[in-house]
Amino acid sequence: MTQDLTFFAEALVFAHGHRAECEAALHAELCEKSGNMETADTWRRLQKAIRDQARPRLAA
């Protein structure tokens, strides 16, 4: 599932650019409001994956 989230996060960034994290948050909120907590959780994890991709990686 993590690999799928990473792939989808990359696709959202490609499609929405710097607004990708906001898009994921919006979808999570909509799912929460409609009572679909499982899907909302997936969107929240996707939001985190997008945020993690945006962080600069430190050299080991």
Secondary structure as GFF3:
##gff-version 3
##sequence-region A 1 60
A	DSSP	alpha_helix	2	16	.	.	.	ID=ss1
A	DSSP	three_ten_helix	17	19	.	.	.	ID=ss2
A	DSSP	alpha_helix	20	33	.	.	.	ID=ss3
A	DSSP	alpha_helix	37	54	.	.	.	ID=ss4
###
